[in-house]
Amino acid sequence: MMARSMLLRCLLIVFLVIGVAHGPRTTEASEPITIGVLHSETYPYAAMMRNSYQMALDTINRDGGIKGRPLNLVFADDRGKREAGENAVRQLIKQSAPVMLVGGYASSNTVYTARIADKLNVPLLITTAADDRITQRKWTNVYRMNPPAGEYAKGVEELLQKHIKPTSMAIVYENSPYGTGAALRMMWFCREYDIALSKLIPYHKERANAAYFQDILEPLRDDTPDVIYMVSYLNDAVLLVKTLRERKIDSLLIGGAGGFTHQKFISMAGDAAEGVLTATLWTQQLPYPGAQEYYNFYQKKYSVSPDYHGAEAYAALFVVADVLKRADSFRPESIRAALNETNVKTAFGPVVFQQYGKFERQNSLPTMVLQVVDEAFEVVWPEDIATSKLTVPTP
């Protein structure tokens, strides 16, 4: 009897040991890996970016996830504002314990959200916010996939220098970090190539309306430059172009990406959009793996064409997946080590985080130029992927 009791006790201990040894491992192996997404829900590109994140997530998980574990995305609305952005970072880290953060749309608050992420020691991959300063602050947890604002106009600069060769330019820009950084870059370009800067017109985005734009753009009627370069988000971009057309200002209009690349820009601006050029960070015609497939699938699923904002979000999650697959663990130091060694080709382009100039952990990519032709965006630069010939208005 005693021997039987001892046997039962031994079996119970064995079962307990097996349960402890194997139970948690099975749970951990099937637990999702959480990524926190800093998202600006009210901004024009919010739906496009969320949809693109989801498309990438579905593909990654369908292909086996990360080391057999699925990815899980938790979104937090940063509202494009400093305090809300900082709170979004703290909330994501406290409530969801993500191994990484991804996102960042508005430059005006991403400077601050990046600082908090770095302070709390959580790696952050920025997808869209372009303020040059973000990757110039010695924040070792902050990496950026998209080019900084100062590089947005590289394609436009090549086109201006080699083909259009203007003698005068006016620059109109919103007084945000994104707008100011892009305007400064174009100012230096004008100085380098002896282009007369006829007007420099910053505007307060909080005051932007038809009457305000009519007032600040009026001086361009009496002193019309060859080119007007504009840096704005969607609603302001539409209003600027409409106002310039209504005032019969016949300069070549060029947008510095931002709101000028959205399909809604064409539909909202109507006839005023025809002939407008814009810098862009991406087009589906680029020879990047999966670029055309992403574009086709998105257009088929959502009945609208994605632009570079969507491609950034889509590609960013594949970068995250690549990093986590290579990381020795999901500790911050291991993830940073994998980020530092990243060299991956995506639908948005190759991603390698480098140090150059004042930038650290920054990806760099060529930029293209689109022109609105017959109510559609066509690539006009570089020439080897052009889908249409450049048209320049004649006075």
PAMIKE-400534 format. One line per 5 residues: number of its first residue (from 1); their letters; for each residue z, y, x of C-alpha. Coordinates in steps of 0.2 Angstrom, whole numbers, plus 5000, padded with zeros to 4 digits. Layout:
N
NUM	a	Z/Y/X  ... .
end
This chain:
395
1	mmars	5000/5000/5000  5005/5012/5014  4989/5007/5023  4979/5011/5008  4987/5028/5006 .
6	mllrc	4984/5032/5024  4966/5027/5022  4964/5039/5007  4972/5053/5017  4960/5051/5031 .
11	llivf	4945/5050/5020  4951/5066/5011  4952/5075/5028  4935/5069/5033  4928/5076/5017 .
16	lvigv	4937/5093/5020  4930/5094/5037  4913/5090/5032  4914/5103/5018  4920/5116/5030 .
21	ahgpr	4907/5112/5043  4892/5111/5032  4896/5121/5017  4895/5139/5024  4880/5134/5035 .
26	tteas	4870/5130/5020  4875/5146/5011  4872/5157/5026  4855/5148/5028  4850/5153/5010 .
31	epiti	4858/5170/5009  4845/5184/5008  4845/5197/5023  4847/5214/5016  4837/5229/5021 .
36	gvlhs	4842/5246/5015  4828/5258/5009  4830/5276/5009  4819/5282/4995  4815/5299/4987 .
41	etypy	4812/5294/4969  4806/5311/4962  4793/5314/4975  4774/5311/4972  4773/5296/4983 .
46	aammr	4788/5287/4977  4779/5274/4966  4766/5271/4978  4778/5268/4992  4790/5257/4981 .
51	nsyqm	4775/5247/4976  4769/5244/4993  4787/5239/4999  4787/5226/4985  4770/5219/4990 .
56	aldti	4775/5217/5008  4791/5209/5002  4783/5196/4991  4771/5191/5005  4785/5190/5018 .
61	nrdgg	4796/5179/5007  4782/5168/5001  4778/5164/5019  4796/5158/5022  4806/5174/5025 .
66	ikgrp	4815/5177/5041  4821/5161/5049  4821/5152/5032  4830/5166/5024  4823/5178/5011 .
71	lnlvf	4822/5197/5013  4831/5208/5000  4828/5226/4998  4841/5238/4991  4835/5255/4987 .
76	addrg	4845/5272/4988  4838/5288/4981  4840/5302/4995  4832/5315/4983  4825/5323/4998 .
81	kreag	4841/5333/5001  4853/5333/5015  4869/5329/5006  4861/5316/4995  4853/5308/5010 .
86	enavr	4868/5307/5020  4877/5299/5005  4863/5287/5002  4865/5281/5020  4884/5279/5018 .
91	qlikq	4882/5270/5001  4869/5258/5007  4880/5253/5022  4896/5252/5013  4890/5243/4998 .
96	sapvm	4876/5232/5004  4879/5229/5022  4861/5230/5027  4856/5224/5045  4843/5238/5045 .
101	lvggy	4838/5254/5036  4819/5258/5033  4811/5273/5024  4813/5292/5026  4801/5303/5016 .
106	assnt	4805/5321/5017  4808/5329/5034  4820/5341/5028  4834/5328/5025  4828/5314/5036 .
111	vytar	4834/5323/5051  4852/5322/5044  4851/5304/5037  4845/5298/5054  4860/5306/5062 .
116	iadkl	4872/5297/5050  4863/5280/5053  4864/5282/5072  4882/5287/5070  4886/5272/5060 .
121	nvpll	4876/5261/5072  4863/5254/5060  4845/5253/5066  4833/5264/5056  4814/5263/5055 .
126	ittaa	4807/5279/5049  4790/5277/5039  4785/5294/5034  4796/5309/5038  4787/5319/5052 .
131	ddrit	4798/5332/5059  4795/5331/5078  4814/5333/5081  4819/5316/5073  4814/5306/5088 .
136	qrkwt	4819/5320/5101  4838/5319/5098  4843/5304/5109  4848/5294/5093  4847/5276/5100 .
141	nvyrm	4846/5268/5083  4832/5279/5076  4814/5273/5078  4798/5280/5070  4782/5271/5065 .
146	nppag	4772/5286/5059  4766/5299/5071  4776/5315/5072  4770/5331/5063  4763/5338/5079 .
151	eyakg	4751/5324/5080  4745/5324/5062  4730/5336/5066  4723/5327/5081  4708/5321/5072 .
156	veell	4705/5338/5064  4707/5347/5081  4693/5335/5088  4682/5339/5073  4685/5358/5075 .
161	qkhik	4682/5358/5094  4666/5347/5094  4657/5351/5078  4664/5366/5068  4668/5377/5082 .
166	ptsma	4676/5391/5071  4680/5408/5079  4694/5413/5067  4707/5404/5057  4722/5407/5045 .
171	ivyen	4736/5396/5043  4746/5394/5027  4761/5383/5027  4777/5379/5018  4793/5385/5028 .
176	spygt	4800/5367/5030  4802/5357/5046  4786/5348/5042  4776/5363/5038  4782/5374/5052 .
181	gaalr	4780/5360/5065  4762/5357/5059  4758/5375/5059  4765/5378/5077  4754/5364/5083 .
186	mmwfc	4738/5372/5075  4743/5389/5082  4743/5382/5100  4727/5374/5097  4719/5390/5092 .
191	reydi	4726/5398/5107  4719/5385/5118  4702/5386/5111  4701/5404/5109  4701/5404/5090 .
196	alskl	4707/5421/5083  4722/5418/5072  4718/5431/5058  4733/5427/5047  4749/5417/5048 .
201	ipyhk	4756/5415/5031  4772/5405/5028  4778/5403/5010  4794/5398/5002  4791/5382/4993 .
206	erana	4805/5386/4980  4795/5401/4974  4778/5393/4974  4769/5397/4958  4752/5404/4954 .
211	ayfqd	4757/5423/4954  4766/5420/4971  4751/5412/4979  4739/5425/4972  4750/5439/4980 .
216	ilepl	4752/5431/4998  4734/5425/4999  4726/5442/4994  4724/5448/5012  4712/5434/5015 .
221	rddtp	4699/5442/5003  4697/5457/5015  4698/5447/5031  4690/5430/5027  4692/5418/5042 .
226	dviym	4680/5404/5046  4694/5391/5042  4710/5391/5032  4722/5377/5037  4736/5372/5025 .
231	vsyln	4751/5362/5026  4759/5357/5009  4764/5344/4998  4754/5339/4982  4758/5352/4969 .
236	davll	4757/5366/4981  4741/5359/4989  4733/5359/4972  4739/5377/4968  4734/5384/4985 .
241	vktlr	4716/5377/4984  4714/5383/4966  4720/5400/4970  4708/5402/4985  4693/5396/4975 .
246	erkid	4698/5408/4961  4699/5422/4973  4681/5418/4979  4687/5415/4997  4673/5405/5005 .
251	sllig	4682/5399/5021  4681/5380/5025  4698/5373/5018  4707/5360/5028  4723/5352/5023 .
256	gaggf	4736/5345/5036  4738/5328/5027  4754/5329/5016  4748/5332/4998  4730/5333/5002 .
261	thqkf	4727/5315/5004  4734/5309/4987  4721/5304/4974  4730/5315/4962  4725/5330/4973 .
266	ismag	4707/5327/4967  4711/5325/4949  4723/5339/4948  4712/5352/4958  4696/5347/4949 .
271	daaeg	4681/5356/4955  4691/5366/4967  4694/5351/4978  4676/5348/4982  4672/5350/5000 .
276	vltat	4690/5351/5005  4694/5342/5022  4711/5335/5026  4719/5326/5041  4725/5308/5037 .
281	lwtqq	4735/5295/5046  4726/5281/5039  4710/5275/5029  4706/5257/5023  4690/5258/5034 .
286	lpypg	4700/5257/5050  4698/5240/5059  4716/5236/5057  4721/5218/5052  4724/5218/5033 .
291	aqeyy	4720/5237/5030  4705/5233/5018  4714/5219/5010  4730/5230/5006  4719/5243/4999 .
296	nfyqk	4709/5231/4988  4725/5222/4982  4734/5238/4978  4720/5246/4969  4717/5230/4959 .
301	kysvs	4735/5229/4954  4740/5247/4951  4722/5254/4946  4724/5268/4959  4719/5270/4977 .
306	pdyhg	4733/5270/4990  4734/5283/5004  4743/5283/5021  4760/5284/5012  4758/5267/5004 .
311	aeaya	4751/5260/5020  4766/5266/5030  4778/5258/5018  4768/5242/5017  4766/5240/5036 .
316	alfvv	4784/5245/5040  4792/5230/5031  4781/5219/5041  4787/5227/5057  4805/5224/5051 .
321	advlk	4801/5206/5048  4793/5204/5065  4808/5212/5073  4821/5201/5064  4811/5185/5068 .
326	radsf	4812/5190/5087  4830/5196/5087  4843/5185/5094  4855/5189/5080  4856/5202/5067 .
331	rpesi	4869/5213/5077  4863/5231/5080  4861/5228/5099  4850/5213/5096  4839/5222/5083 .
336	raaln	4837/5237/5095  4832/5225/5109  4819/5218/5098  4813/5235/5092  4811/5240/5110 .
341	etnvk	4800/5226/5113  4789/5228/5098  4770/5226/5100  4763/5222/5083  4746/5225/5074 .
346	tafgp	4748/5230/5056  4737/5236/5042  4743/5254/5046  4739/5251/5065  4747/5245/5081 .
351	vvfqq	4765/5248/5082  4773/5251/5099  4789/5262/5101  4787/5272/5117  4794/5287/5126 .
356	ygkfe	4782/5301/5130  4785/5320/5132  4801/5324/5122  4799/5309/5111  4809/5293/5111 .
361	rqnsl	4806/5277/5101  4791/5284/5094  4774/5276/5089  4758/5285/5092  4742/5283/5082 .
366	ptmvl	4725/5292/5081  4722/5302/5065  4706/5304/5054  4698/5317/5044  4693/5315/5025 .
371	qvvde	4682/5326/5015  4681/5327/4996  4663/5322/4991  4658/5320/4973  4676/5318/4967 .
376	afevv	4681/5305/4980  4688/5305/4998  4675/5301/5011  4679/5298/5030  4669/5311/5040 .
381	wpedi	4678/5309/5057  4678/5299/5068  4660/5296/5067  4660/5278/5071  4669/5274/5054 .
386	atskl	4662/5289/5044  4657/5285/5027  4649/5302/5023  4641/5316/5033  4652/5332/5036 .
391	tvptp	4647/5347/5024  4652/5364/5030  4651/5378/5017  4639/5393/5022  4645/5411/5017 .
end
